[in-house]
Amino acid sequence: MEHVIIGVDPHKLSATIEVVDGQERRLGHGRFTTDKAGFAAMRKYARSWPSRVWAVEGANGVGRPLAQRLLEAGEDVVDVPAKLAARARLLDTGHGRKTDAHDAHSVAVAAVRAKDLRVLAVDPQLEVLRMLVERRETLTRRRVQTVTRLQALLAELLPGQAKKDITTGQAKRMLASVRPRDLAGKTRRRIAAEELAELIAVEAKMKTATAELKILVAERGSHLTDMHGVGPVVAARILADVGDVARFADRNRFASWTGTAPLDASSGEQNRHRLSRAGNRRVNHVIHIAAISQIRTATDGQAYYRRQRAEGKKPLEALRCLKRRISDTIYRQLVKDAQALPVEGMNAGPGGQRGASQISSAAGSNPHTGASDRPLPGPAQTTLRPPATSRKTHL
């Protein structure tokens, strides 16, 4: 039976596919809508090749909805990173011109050539975790916007009494203390009261979402919240985006993915590194939150930051060092949590973790990483082991 790869260039309203065999010969192609009828037609067309694997470009981005639908339909799906497909397109055509047909062909070719693509699997709990953490982050942005509007109104109602950050209780007392008599003032106070009511509602929803995330993180068997500066929301974001930690060979690959590994910018006799803006920016942001939290309190992270400053590093340089250290600690904790949940009958994964595999949820992120602080990382080895003690760590 002929084994084929179906490369998919997904969009919101359409999906372009190309079917190739193991020798990269094109066997078929097509463009389908992503509605119910189009999806059914695409699957009917693919049934001509019983032994098939769907290669979806960016299964954590625009390709996630289609990848999830294919998984739920019982199809085998792998994730092809956009950079890998772009490289295949450039090598195949000699230029980087993009069309949907070229993109589908590049995705299929990349899937044929690559040996370590992430195999997707349905993980409902992880998908729920991702949805809830995104909902919580949306509520946080709404709260900031509401507070900004409320503060602007209070500054006009009570000049000179504006606060940098305001609680609902303070806002209630400030509104209760003012009784404007003119029409504009009354309207301003009424709008401020409506903004306050919205703020109270948003904070109640945030509290509920945080409680749900705390339960889900605990059910996943994660101990990330044992780290100082890592609460349920931060832990949920890390778990949702990482998926299966086995896809990272070592802590250096993980740091490259989180954007905490500096890039080598040495020249001649000058040896220096610069900030990396690559990697997963959402995870980089939550690591930044954890770092700031540690710097502001008496923790091992604060002591490490001060040592870096004493050695002559600038504040931002010392902060980047701390973020890399936190990234390494997060990786070690993820590995330790994975080791605590062994899967029988499975060999060691690419990082040497017991029970690790190349299978991840479609809720996970792009598994391929760029350069890390090690210019050319060597082959994957068993580099990490569970900590010797079980005390609560601050780094």
N, C-alpha and C positions, 0 to 999 in steps of 0.2 A: 504494500500500500504506500503510495507516494505521500511523503510528509511535506507540507507546505507552510509558508509563513504569509500571513495576511497583514501587510503594513497599513496602518490607519493614520491618516492626517485628519484629526477631529476639529470641528468647529461647533459653534452653538447650534446652528441650524442645518449643518450638513456634515457629511463625513466622506472623504475620498479614500478608496482602498486600492491596493494592488497586491495580487497574489503571485508569489515567486516560489521556486523550488530551492533545493539545497545548492544548486549551481547558479542561483540568482537569475534564472530565466523567467521572464514574465509569462504567467499562465492566464491571467485575467485581471480585470480592473473595473472600476465603476465608481459612481458618485451617487450617494443616497442622502435623503433627508433624515433628520434625527427624530422625526415624530414617530408615532407608533407604526404607521404604515411603512415608512421608510426603513425603520429598524427591522421590521419583519421581512421586507424585501431583501435587505442586505444579508440577513441570516439565511434566507432561502437560497440566495446566490452562492453563499459560502458552502452550502451543503454538498456541492459538487466535489468537494475535497474533504472526505471524512476525517483524515488525519491532519488537523490544522491547529495552528497557534496564532492568536491575534496579537500583533505587536502595536500597541497604542502609544503614540507620542505624547509625552507629558501627562501620564496617568494621574499625577497629583495636581494638575492645573486644569486647563480647558478640557483635557481628555478624561477627567475623573467621572463625569456622569455617564459617558459611553462605556468606560471600562467597568463601572459598577453594573450597568445593565447587562453587559456581556457575561460578567461573572455570575450574576443572578440567573442567567439563562443557561448556565452550565458550561460555558466556553472556557478554554485555556487562554490566559491573557498574560503578557509580559509588558513591562514598562520600558519604553525607549526614551532616554533623555534627549531633550531638544538639541543639546550640543553634540551628542553623538550622531544624530540624524543630519545635522548641518555639516559635520565633518565628512560623513559619507556622501552627501550631495556635492560637496566641493571636490572630493577625490573622483567622483563618478563623472561629473560634467566639466570640471575645470573652472567653474565659476560658481558664485553663490546665489544665482537667480532663483527666486522662489515662485513656484506655482503649486497648486494643490496636488497635481499629478506627480510633479517632481518630488514633492515632500513625501507623498505616500510611497514612492519608489525608494527614496532614501531611508525611510523608516524600515521598510522591509529588508533592504540590503544590510542596514546596520544590525538588524535582529539576526540575520543569517551569520554575520561575521562575529558578532559579540558572543562571548562565552559566559558572561556573568550578569546577564540581565536579571532584574528582579521579577520573580514570578509572583503574580498577585493572587490573593485569596480573600474570600469574604470574611470580615471580622466585624460583626455588627456592633459589638461593644466598643471597639476602637472608633468606628464611624460615629457612634453616639457621642463619644468623648470629643471627637473633633467638632461636631455640630454644637455641642454645649459650650465648648471653650470659645468658638467663634461668636456664639450668641453673647457670652459674657464680655468679650472684647467689644462687641458692638454696643452693649449697654454702657460700658465704660466710656466710650466716645460720646454717647448721648449725654451721659452725666456731665462730662466736661463742657459740652456745648450749652447745656441747660444752666450750669453754674455760671458760665461766662455771661449769658444773657441776664440772669438774675442779679449778678453783681453790678452790671451796667445800670439796671433799673434802680437798685438800691443806692448806687452812687449819686443818682439824680434826686432820689427822694430824701436821702440823708447825706448831704455833702460832707466830706471829711471823715466819714466813718467806714470807708471801704476796707475790706479785709482781703488778704492774699488768698486765703482759702476759707470757705464758709461752710458751716454745718447747717442742717435743716433747723435745728433748735435756735441757732443764732439768727437765722433769717426770719424765723417766726417772731422772735422778740423785736427785731428791728422793724418789721412790718407793723407790729402791734403798737409801736411807739409813735407812728406817724399817721396823721389824719388830714390829708390835704383837702382844701376847700374849693380850689379851682378845678375846672373840668379836666384839664390836661393832667393835673396831679392825681385826680381820682382814677382816671384811665390808666395812668402809669402804675398806681398801686394795685389796681385790679389785674393787670397783666403780670405784675410781679407775684401776686398771689397764685395765679395760674401756673407760672413757672415753678413756684415752690411746690405746688401740688404735683407737678410732673416730676420734679426732683425726688420727692418722697416716694413716688411710685417706681421710678427707675432704681433707686437704691434698694427698695424691697425686692425687686426682680433680681438685682445683682446678688443680694444675700441668698436668695433661693438657688440661683445658678451656682454660686460658690459651694453651697452645701451639697448639691448634686454632684459637683465635680469631686469634692472631697470623698464622697462615698465611692464613686467610680474609680478614682485613683487607688483607693485602698483595695477595691475588688480586683484590680489588675496586679496586686501583689507588689506594688511599687513602694520603695522607701525613699524616694527623692525628697519628700517633705521633711526628712530627718536633717537635711542640710539647711543651714541658716540662710534665709533669704529666698527659699524655695517653698512657696505655699501651694495650695491645691490648683490654682489657676496656672501658675508657672509650670508645675509638674504636668498638668494636663496638656499644655501646649507642647512640651517636650515629648511626651508619650505619643500624642497624636501625630506629630510630624516625623518622629523617628521610626515608629512602627516596629520593625524587627532590628534590634541592635546588631545582629549577626552580619548585616550587610556592610558594616564597617570593620575593616581588617584590624585596625588598632586605634589607639587614641589620637594618633596624628591624622588619620583619615577623618575621624570624627571632628577634630578641631578644624580641619579644612572645610568640612560641611557646615559647621556652625559659624564660620567666618572669624574664628578667634586665632587662627594660625597666621602669624605675620608673613609677609612676602619678602623675599631676599631682594634688597636694593643696593647691594654692595657694589663698589666701583674702585678698582685699583687697590690702594692701601686702606681705603675707607670701608669698614665693615658695619653695615647698618641694615635695618629692616623697616618696612613701612606697613601701614594699616591695610588689611585686606577687606575689600568691600564685596567680596564674593560670598557664596554660601547662603544658607537659609537665614534671611534677615529677621524673621519672626523669632526664631530660636535665639539668634544673636541678641535680640532686644530683651528677651526674658533673662538671658545670662547677664546682660548689662544691669537689669533691675536687681538681680541677686548680688552683683558686685557692689553696687552703690549701697545696698542694705548692709553688707558686711563691713564696708568702709566706715559707715556711720555708727557702728556698735562695736563693743569690745569683743572681737572674734579673732580667730587665727587669720582670717582674711584681712582684717585691719592691720594686724602685726606684719603680715607679708607685704601689704601695700606700703607701710611705713619703711620697711627695710629697702624696698625698691627705690623709694624717694631718697633715703639716706645714701644710697649708692650713686645718686646723681641723676636718676631718671626723672623726666618731667611728669607732671600729674597724669596726663593722658597716656604716656608710655607705661607708667606704673599701673594704671587702670587696665590697659590692654594685657599686661602680664597677669594680673589677677583674673581677668576674664578667661585667659587660656588655662589657668590653673583650675578654675571652676569647671570649665569644659571637660578637662581630664577627670575631675572628680565625678561629674555627672556620668561620663562614659563608664567609669569603674562601677558606679552604683547600678547603672543599667545592666551591665554584664553580671554583676552579683545577683540582681533580681532575676535575670534570665536563668542563671545557674540554680537558683532556688526552686525553679519550676522545670525539672528535667522532663524531656519527652523520650519515652522508651523507644528503642530501636533506631535512634538517630545518631549519626556520627558527629564528631566535633565540627563546628562550622568554621568559616574563614578566619575568625579571630581566636579559635581554639576554645570557644565556649561550649560547654556541654549542652546538648539539646538545641543548638543553634541551627538555623536553616536559611536558605535563600528565599523562603516564602514570606511575603509581607502583605499587609492589608493595602487595599487601594487607597486607604486614607493616609498612607505614609507619604514620604517625600522622595524627591529625586535621589537615587542611591549613589550616583557617580559624583565624585568629588574632584576638586582641582588640586593645585599645589598646596602643600602644607609647609610647616617650618622646616621639614626635611625635604631637600630638593628632589630626591629620588627615593622614596620609601622602598625598602626591600620587600621580599616576599612575606606573606602573612605568617605570623608566628603566634604562639601562645604567650602573649606579652603581659597579660593581666591576670592577677589572681585575687581571690577575695581578701579583704583586709584582715590582718591578724587579730584586730580587736573589733568589738561591736559597739564601741562608744559612739555617741552622736558626734558627727563631724561638722566642722564649720567651713570647710573648703571642699 
